């Protein structure tokens, strides 16, 4: 899931400033996760409903009488997702998976409200064990299987193991798919716009179906249910988003100019995105369409521009030429107390995967992530006090927030390349 970014700004762990890496205390993922404390459930409602009412969220519910325990799978576009989920399952309560950086400085209260901490994009059997124990207590356990905010308001890759996990859990599966959350508060500009939204809460798989269908079929059913496009939804429903700065930050996702093909020279201001290399401008309309200020409009639909970038990355990978190498700033997150600033490092991402190297207090460290080990990767835009884009490289013991210092790099391109490299390796293995 995404993070409580504005609440962890500048939260650095000064206690570890003179501690060797091997001596960093690590977060205890094995500590029992309990159901949400009942005295906090009304607080969760009080924090959620005003925003839900503000957005005039329309709920469509079709649970066909299913009751907890069940697995709740939700799509993920903004922090507003959690408030909508709280309202959607009212008066029930849930446990839900939260990225570890959401626990910074508030582990106690996060545990009290029933959160399950996780590092992103690492295989975590302990998460399954915690889920099993909570389901045994007749709880709803909410997963955000896309594992990050959608970059452009469309569905992200889901883990291939999801069908197998569902088959193992043997409980009903309910989906919560929301529309408009990306239009209201996109990952590239996390400002709440008050846009109307809608949410569908549906029973996807009965317990009998989970027990009788094979994992592949279950996986296909889940993936089909997660097909969504917030920009298409906005245009089809004529939802107005007329904030004067509605395009600011969009260049972080749309990093390559479709007119001159130049990478890393896109920028944005107000309602426009533009290329500093060739000077072409596009306006993001109040209905979420892109229009060239002059000349042809290459991609009226923003996700089409994003998928064009993906196709370009795929061609580099198929040609064996994809590579990024640059200086980075590195922050470590060994536990929930805060980040440890590790200074400058070096990152390489190429056809073999990711290598991160650095040195802290005279001790060198290296993190290697092979292509088969990453089907996707978490990135953040304009993150925390550095106000820089970053890549989240996780192991079971640590999470490294890696900030490229050069303008000639895009964390979006790294994300696309991770996914396309994995697809290539899977094809080669078959």
N, C-alpha and C positions, 0 to 999 in steps of 0.2 A: 504494500500500500504506500501511499504518499506520506509526507511527513508534516509535522507541526512546525514548519520552517520559521515563521515569525516569532515563535516562542523559544527557539533555541539559539537565536542570533547571539554570537559572541560568547557562547557558553563553552569555555575551554577549561580543561582539567589541569589546573596549575599544580596540583599535588604530584602529577606524574612528570613534571617538567625536567626532573633530574633522575628519573627512574629508567633503568634499562628496559628494552622492549620485552625481554623474557620475563621481567618481573611485573609487567602490567597486570593488575587484577582483571579477570575476565568476567563478563556477564554470566550469571548462573541461569542457563536455559533449562536446567533440570528441576529447578524449584517448582513445586506444584502450583498450577494455575487454577484458581478457584472461580466459581460462577460470580457474576457481577454482584457486589454487595447490594442487598435490597434497599438499604437506606440511600444509596446513590442513584437508584433507578429513577426516582422523581426528579433528581437533579439533571440527569441525562435528558429527560423529557423537557424540562424547563429550558435547557440550553439548545434544544433542537427545534422545538415547535415554532418559536418566533420566526426563525429563518425559513422554515418550511412554509409558513403562512405568508411571509414576505414574497416568496417566489411563486405563490399560488400553485404549488405542486399538485398535479392531478395524479391520484393513485388508481391503478387498475390492479385488483387483487383477484387471484384465482388459485386458491390453495386446495380446493376440493376436499376440505375437511382435515387436511394433514395437520398434525400437532407435533411439537418437539418430542423426541430429539430429531433434528434434521440438519443437513449441511446447507448453508446459504451461500450461494456464489453470486458475487456482485461485480459489476463493471466499475471502472475506476477513472475518474476525471478530475476530481478536486476533493478538498476536505469536506465540502458540502455533502458528499456521498454518505458520510457517517451519520449526519443529522437526518437525512432522508431514510436511511436504513432504520434508525431508531424509531422514527415515526411509522414506517411501513409495518413493523412487526408489533407495534403497540397492541396490547399492554405487555407483551412478552419482552424478555430481555435476552441478550446474546453475549457470547464471548467472541472476540474477533482478533484477527492477526494484524499486528502493527509492526512496522519497521523499527529497528532498535533505536534509531535517532529520534523517534517519537517519544521515547522514554527518558530522554536527557533531562536531568534535574527533577524528575517527577516519577520515578519508578514506583514508589509506594502507591500513589493514586491511580496510576495506570493499571497496576495489578488489582487494585480494589474494584475498578470498573470492568475487570474481566479481560484485559488485553493479553494477548499471547505474543511475546516478542520474537522477532525473526530477523536474521540477516538475509539480504536479498540474493536470489539466484545462486543459492548453495543447497545441496541436498541435505535435508534436515530431518532425520528420522525422529528426533525428539518432538518435533511439531506434530507428527502423526500420533505419537504416544499421548501427548497432552490432549489432542483432539478426541481420541478414543475415550479417555477418562472423563472428559466433559460430556460427551454424548451418553455415557453410562449414567450421568446425573441428569439426563433428560434436558440438556441444554441445546440451544441453537448455537452452532459454531459458524461464524461468518468468515469466509475467505474472499480475498480480492485477487484472484488467480493471475490477472495481468501483471500484478506485482509492482506496478508503478502507474503514475498518472499517464493517460493517453497523451501522446505528443501532438496529435492533430485531430482529436475527437473521433477517431475510428478505433475498432477493436485491435488489440495487440495479440501477439503470439501467446498461446497458452502452453504450459508444460505438458510434454507428451505423457508424463506419468499420472496426469490428473484422473484419467479413466481408471487406471489400476488402483489408485488410492480410493476412489469412490466405491469401486467393487469390493475393496477390503473393508471399508467402513460399514457397509450394509445398512445404511439409513436412507430415507428419502432425500432427494436433492431439490432444492428450491432456488430459483434464480431471481435476482433483483437487478433489472436493467433500467438504468435511468437515461433520459434524453435531455439535452440542453445544459448539462453541467459544464461541459467544455466551453460552450458559448458564454456561459455566465462567468466562468473563472478558469481560463485556459492555463495549462502548465507554464506557458511562456509569458504570462502576465497575470499573476495571481491577485487580481482585484475583483471583488464581488460586485457584479453589475445588476443584481436584482432581476435577472431574466426569468420569465415563467419556465417551468420545467414539468416533465411528466415521468412517471416511474411505473414499471410493470413488475409485480410480484407474482410469480407463477410456479406451480409445481411442475418440475421438469421430469423427474423420475420417481416413481413410487418405489417403496422398499422391495416389492416383488420384482420390478424391472431391474433394480440394482443387483438383485441376487441372481437373476436369470440371464441378463444380457452379458455379452462378453465386453471386456475392457475397451476394445476398439470401437464398438458401437456406442458405448457410453461416452467415449471421448468425442465422437462425431456429433452426438446429440448436444453435448455441452458447447462445442465450438460453433455449431449452427445457432444456438441460442444467444451467443455472444457477438453476433454480427450486428453492428450498429454504426451510424455515421451522423454525428451531431450537426455538421454543417448542412448535410442533406435534409435532416429533420428541421433545422431552422428555416431553410429556404422553402421547403414544402408547406410548412405551417405558418409562413410569413411572420416569424418571430423577429421583432425589431431589437437590434442591439446597436444603439446609436451613440454610444460613448465616444467623445471626440478622440480619445487615444486608443480606440479599439484594435488597431493593428500594431501597436507598440510591443515589441518582443517577438513578433511573428518571424522575423529574420533568423531567429535562433533555430527554428525548425526548417524554414525554407532558406537554406544557406547557399544554394547555387542558383545563379541567374539563368532562366530558360531562354533568354534572348541572346546573351553573349557567351553562355556556358561557364562563366567565371565562378569559381568557388570562393567562399569566405569573405566576399565583399558586399554581401547584402546588408541592408540596414533598414530601420523603420522609424517612423515618427508620426504621431497623430493617427490618422486613418489610412496612412500609406506605407507600403513597403517598396524599397527601391534598391537599385544596384549602383554602387559607387564606382564600378568599373566602366559601365557603358551609359549610365545616367537614366535608364528606363525606370518609370514609376508605375505602380499599380495601386489602386484604391480598394480597400476592403469595404464593401457596401454595408448598409445597415441590415441587410438580409444575408450576410456571410458569403457574398460572391466577390471574386476579384475582377477588377476591370482595369485594363491598361489605360493610363492617362493619355497616351498617344500610341498609335499603332495597334497591332493585333494583340488580343488577349490570349496568351498561350494556355493558361489553365484557369478558367473561371471558378472551378471548384478547388479550394485549397488542398484537400487530400490528394487530388490528382497530381499536383505539383510535388508533393511529398513522395508519392509512389514513382514519379519520374526520377527523382533523386535516387530512390532505392534501385531502380533499373540501371542507372548509371554506375552505382556501386557494384551491382551484380556483374556488370560487364568488366569492371576492373578485376574483380575476383576471378572470374572465368578466364581472364587473360593472364592471371597470376601476377598482376602488377600492383595490387593494393598494398599500401604500407603507410604508416604514420609513425613518426619518431619526433619527440619534442621534450623540452624541459617542462616540468610540472611542479606545482606546490602540493604537498601531501599532508593531509590530516588523518590521524588514526582514531578509530572509535572502538576501543577495547571493551567498554562497558557503558553504563547509562549515566556516568558522572559528567561526561563531556568529551570534547575532542582534544587530542594531543597534537600540537603543531610540530610536524617533523621536518619542516623546511623544504628545500628544493629536492626534487628527484628527477628521474628519467623514465619516460614511458615509450614503449614500442608496441604497436599493434600491426600485425602483418598476417600473412597466410598461415602462420603457425600458431597464432593466438596473441595473448597479451603478456608482456613482461614489464613489471614495475620494479625499479631499483631505487634505492636511496640510502641515506646514512643518518643515524640518530645517535647523538652522544658518542660518536666514534665507532658505533656498531653498524655494520652494513646489513641491509635487509633486501630481500628479493621475493616478489610474488609472481608466480607463473600460473596463467590460466590457459589451458590448451583449448583449441577450437571445440572438441567434443564435450568439454566441460561446461560450455556456456551456450545455451540456446538463445539467450537474450541477455541484456545487461541494463542496469538501472543508471539513469543520468538525471541530473538536476540542472535547471536554468537559473542563473542569477542567484546563486545559493548563499545564504547566510551572510556574514559580515564582509566576506571577500567580494560579494556581488559579482561572482564569476560562474561560468558554467563548469560542471564537474562530472566525472565518471566515478561510479561507485564500484570498487573492486573488492569483493568480499571473500573471506575464507571462513571456516567454522569458528576461528578464534578472533578474527579482527575484521574490520571494515575500513578500507582506505578510501577517503574522498580525495580524488585526484583532479587537480585544476590545471589544464593546459595554460601556459603563459604566453603562447604565440597566437597571433591572429590567424595564422595559416593552419587552423585546425577547427573541427566542429565536433562537439560531442554527439550531435545528431548523426553525423556520418559514421562515427565509431559505433553507435547503436545499430545502425542499418548494417554495417559491415559485420558485426558480431552475428546478427541473425542470418545474413546471407552466407557467411562462411560456414555456419552450422548446417544450413540446408545443403550446401555443396558436399560437406563431409558425409551427411546422411545419405545423399544420392550415391556417392562413391562407395559407401559401405553395402549398398543393396545389390 
